Structures are given as C-alpha cells and as structure tokens.
Amino acid sequence: MSLSVTPATGEALRAAIPDLARLRMTVFRDFPYLYEGSPEYEERYLGTYLEAPGALALLARDGERVVGASTALPLAQETEEIQAPFRASGFDPARVLYLGESVLLPEYRGRGVGHRFFDEREAHAARLGLPVTAFCAVQRPEGHPARPANYRPLNTFWHSRGYVERPDLETALTWQDVGEVGETAKRMRFWVRG
C-alpha cells in the first residue's frame, strides 16, 4: 500500500465528491457519530469546500482509491451553529480555522495519516494568518447502548496535538442516527489550539 495525502481543489475535488460522500457515510456510521447519511446531503455539504474562500480538502489515497479525507475552512465561512459559541466566548471568527472532519477507513489507521491531516490543516491556518484552529466532537453518554466495548475516544491524540477540550464551547447539530426514523440534536464540544 502506498498512501498519499494531497490537497484537492476545483475539478479534482468535484470529481472526488461522490467518493468523499461514501467515505463520510461509511466512517461516520460507526460510534460515536452513528450517522445515517444520504448521498444527496453529503454532496451538498461537500460542495461548501468548492466555494468557500480559504477552504481546504485533503484526500488520502491508496493508489487511486480514496481511503480518507480531511477538511478545513475559515470559521467566518461556517454556519451560525458553528460560529455562535466562539462569538459568545469572545473569539473573533476571523482568526479561527475550523477543522471539519478527518475520516479514514479503519484498515488505514495507525499509519500517521491522522497526524498528517492535522499538520496540513495547521500549516494551512498559518498560511491564511489564522492563529487559532478548532474542531468539534460529538458528546455521547458513557453508557450509550451502541458504544462498542473496545471503543477508544481520540482525546489523548487530540491533547498530544496541543488541543484543549473546551466545555464552555458547545453547540448542537442535528442528524439521523442509524436505526432512527428522524433527526435529533446532538451535543457537540469544541477543542481549540492557539
């Protein structure tokens, strides 16, 4: 396996959107996200990275196969649900790069791709002159019935990258969980560096 991580923009990104949609739906279906996505929603969501100034999309490939992806865009380009907690806590959205998802198929984990995703996005923030990087993670109860016995949260990894969990920075996002009939709000907590 020869893994590569490269930025994708313009037509290269547009061509990869169906692969990215399938990848997001596959990875986020697992705990803790339990996301029951749809290709239509995914393609609309991923279209943001084609249009937003300062956006970044990274593709991890094994040969030609897309096996992982990571995104980022200036917080000022994000939705109100993502921006509001920062403004309420005194952050200037114009100084923050919001790190979207990092998704990687399980068989490719543990090979440094997660670090590479963070390295590339943090370097992108520096190029844009944004001193703060942040992302959010879903908050599921410890005893959630879908939590696998071998589940390990990524908190240690995020701490090792210099991110601080901020219980004072939370929002709610809605999606349909696997096995449910409609969307429900999920509590999301931000992690911040800088």
Secondary structure, DSSP 4 states (H G I P E B T S, - for coil): --EEEEE--HHHHHHHHHHHHHHHHHHTTSTTT-B---HHHHHHHHHHHHHSTT-EEEEEEETTEEEEEEEEEEGGGS-HHHHHHHHHTT--GGGEEEEEEEEE-GGGTTSSHHHHHHHHHHHHHHHHT--EEEEEEE---TT-TT--TT---SHHHHHHTT-EEEEEEEEEEEEEBTT-SSEEEEEEEEEEE-
